[in-house]
Amino acid sequence: MIINSDQLPVGFRFMPTDEELVTHYLMNKVFHRPVPAAQEIREIDAAGFYGGHPKNLVTFSCGEREWFFFIHQSESSHASQRRSIRVVGNGLGFWKPNGSEDPICDEDGNAFASKISLTYFSRTSSLSRAKRTHWKMVEYYLHEHDHVESNTEEKYQVLRRELVLCRMLRGTDYTGF
């Protein structure tokens, strides 16, 4: 059942678990099935996503502090980018991973996806020191050899490596642009 945002009760907030984000949104997107309409998830390529400051990707209204994106990454850079720093624009800043990847498990305890948390650091010039900001991100991605559907494994194998679901958060210490 698809619910329009104007049919939701006052005060409704989109708060899916990690498993729900992966199974109901990322997997449905990868396998070209309908994605629930409770939350708009914008699609963007990696060049557009990492092309500028995070504030340029979002619209501020009603005090939001959380946004979601499907990021299309090139197959060659996807696996290596997971554990590395992602430079933004021409060195304006970078997203730095916070620790290691964490598995996302189904109810049987089997890991079928992973997530990694990142923090955005900004720079005012190439000579200045990077400064930690209030921007945080969690990337979710499917494991490459799980979730085979009929005879279409080869077609979806590539998309599984290239499509990432991102939850971007503006921290509580936000004081302005």
C-alpha positions as CSV (number, residue, x, y, z in Angstrom):
1,M,0.0,0.0,0.0
2,I,1.4,3.4,-1.0
3,I,0.6,6.3,1.3
4,N,0.8,9.9,0.1
5,S,2.6,12.3,2.5
6,D,-0.6,14.4,2.7
7,Q,-2.4,11.3,4.2
8,L,0.1,10.8,7.0
9,P,-0.9,11.9,10.5
10,V,0.4,15.2,12.0
11,G,3.7,14.6,13.6
12,F,4.6,11.5,11.5
13,R,8.3,11.0,11.2
14,F,10.2,8.6,8.9
15,M,12.3,6.5,11.3
16,P,13.1,3.2,9.7
17,T,15.6,0.7,11.2
18,D,18.8,-0.1,9.3
19,E,17.3,-3.4,8.2
20,E,14.1,-1.7,7.0
21,L,16.1,0.8,4.9
22,V,18.0,-2.0,3.2
23,T,15.1,-4.4,2.7
24,H,12.3,-2.1,1.8
25,Y,14.2,0.7,0.0
26,L,17.7,-0.3,-1.2
27,M,16.8,-3.9,-2.2
28,N,13.5,-2.8,-3.9
29,K,15.5,-0.1,-5.9
30,V,18.2,-2.6,-7.0
31,F,15.6,-5.1,-8.1
32,H,13.4,-2.5,-9.8
33,R,10.4,-3.1,-7.5
34,P,8.2,-0.3,-6.1
35,V,9.8,1.7,-3.3
36,P,7.5,2.7,-0.4
37,A,6.4,6.3,-0.8
38,A,6.5,7.3,2.9
39,Q,9.7,9.3,2.3
40,E,11.1,10.8,-0.8
41,I,14.6,9.5,-1.5
42,R,16.4,11.5,-4.1
43,E,18.6,9.8,-6.7
44,I,22.0,11.4,-7.4
45,D,25.3,10.3,-8.9
46,A,28.4,10.3,-6.9
47,A,29.9,13.3,-8.7
48,G,26.8,15.3,-7.9
49,F,26.7,14.1,-4.3
50,Y,30.4,14.7,-3.6
51,G,30.5,17.9,-5.8
52,G,29.9,20.4,-3.0
53,H,29.1,21.1,0.6
54,P,26.4,18.8,2.1
55,K,24.1,21.8,2.8
56,N,23.8,22.3,-1.0
57,L,22.1,18.9,-1.3
58,V,19.2,19.6,1.1
59,T,16.3,21.9,1.6
60,F,15.8,23.3,5.1
61,S,12.2,23.4,6.2
62,C,10.3,22.4,9.3
63,G,13.5,21.7,11.2
64,E,14.6,18.6,9.3
65,R,17.9,17.1,10.4
66,E,17.8,14.0,8.3
67,W,17.7,13.3,4.5
68,F,18.0,10.2,2.3
69,F,19.7,9.6,-1.0
70,F,20.3,6.8,-3.5
71,I,23.9,7.4,-4.7
72,H,25.0,5.9,-8.0
73,Q,28.7,5.2,-7.9
74,S,31.0,4.0,-10.7
75,E,31.7,0.3,-10.5
76,S,35.5,0.9,-10.4
77,S,35.4,3.2,-7.4
78,H,32.6,1.7,-5.3
79,A,34.5,-1.0,-3.3
80,S,37.6,1.1,-2.7
81,Q,35.6,4.2,-1.6
82,R,33.8,2.4,1.2
83,R,36.8,2.5,3.6
84,S,38.5,5.7,2.3
85,I,38.0,9.4,2.6
86,R,35.7,10.9,0.0
87,V,37.0,14.3,-1.2
88,V,34.2,16.9,-1.8
89,G,34.5,19.3,-4.7
90,N,37.9,20.6,-5.4
91,G,39.1,20.0,-1.9
92,L,36.4,22.0,-0.1
93,G,36.1,19.2,2.4
94,F,35.9,15.5,2.8
95,W,33.8,12.7,4.3
96,K,35.9,10.6,6.7
97,P,34.8,7.1,7.7
98,N,34.3,6.6,11.5
99,G,35.6,3.1,12.2
100,S,34.8,0.0,10.3
101,E,31.9,-1.3,8.4
102,D,29.1,-2.8,10.5
103,P,27.0,-5.8,9.2
104,I,23.2,-5.6,8.9
105,C,21.6,-8.9,9.7
106,D,18.2,-10.5,9.0
107,E,16.1,-12.0,11.8
108,D,18.2,-15.3,11.5
109,G,21.4,-13.4,12.2
110,N,22.7,-13.6,8.6
111,A,24.6,-10.5,7.3
112,F,23.1,-9.4,4.0
113,A,24.2,-5.8,3.9
114,S,26.6,-3.4,5.6
115,K,26.8,0.2,6.7
116,I,29.5,2.6,7.4
117,S,29.3,5.9,9.2
118,L,31.2,9.1,8.0
119,T,31.7,12.6,9.3
120,Y,32.1,15.7,7.1
121,F,35.3,17.8,7.6
122,S,35.5,21.3,5.9
123,R,38.4,23.4,4.7
124,T,38.5,27.1,3.9
125,S,41.6,26.7,1.8
126,S,44.1,24.1,0.9
127,L,46.5,25.5,3.4
128,S,44.1,25.5,6.4
129,R,43.5,22.6,8.7
130,A,40.3,20.6,8.3
131,K,37.5,21.2,10.8
132,R,35.0,18.5,11.9
133,T,31.5,19.6,11.2
134,H,28.0,18.6,12.4
135,W,27.3,16.7,9.2
136,K,27.1,12.9,9.5
137,M,26.3,10.2,7.0
138,V,25.6,6.5,7.1
139,E,26.0,4.6,3.8
140,Y,24.1,1.3,3.3
141,Y,25.0,-1.2,0.6
142,L,24.1,-4.8,-0.2
143,H,26.6,-7.6,-0.2
144,E,27.5,-8.6,-3.7
145,H,26.6,-12.3,-3.7
146,D,23.3,-12.2,-1.8
147,H,19.7,-12.0,-2.9
148,V,19.7,-13.8,-6.2
149,E,16.4,-13.3,-8.0
150,S,15.5,-15.8,-10.8
151,N,17.8,-15.7,-13.8
152,T,18.6,-12.0,-13.5
153,E,21.7,-12.3,-11.3
154,E,24.2,-10.8,-13.8
155,K,22.0,-7.7,-14.5
156,Y,21.5,-6.9,-10.8
157,Q,25.0,-7.8,-9.7
158,V,26.4,-4.6,-11.2
159,L,23.6,-2.4,-9.8
160,R,24.2,-3.9,-6.3
161,R,27.8,-2.8,-6.4
162,E,27.0,0.7,-7.7
163,L,23.9,1.7,-5.7
164,V,24.3,3.0,-2.1
165,L,21.5,4.2,0.2
166,C,22.7,7.2,2.2
167,R,21.2,8.7,5.4
168,M,22.6,12.2,5.9
169,L,22.2,13.9,9.2
170,R,22.7,17.5,10.4
171,G,23.9,17.3,14.0
172,T,22.4,18.9,17.0
173,D,25.3,21.4,17.3
174,Y,24.1,23.0,14.1
175,T,24.1,26.8,14.5
176,G,23.7,28.0,10.9
177,F,25.1,27.7,7.5
